């Protein structure tokens, strides 16, 4: 393997095995997240102020809907 994750046995229950990021895996994930953030930021810079505002409003609405779903029976 590439050494990004490791399997960790659970002392309480030997049938359970967790998968965790190794230090190397954490570093790779951090770099990937930074690269993604840079790409998204560059894409957003291409939008007009009007479109950025509309996008922000849309995201706010979606976040509210998601919160309502989680609190309702539909989220179960």
Long-range contacts (C-beta under 8 A, 24 or more apart in sequence): 4-28
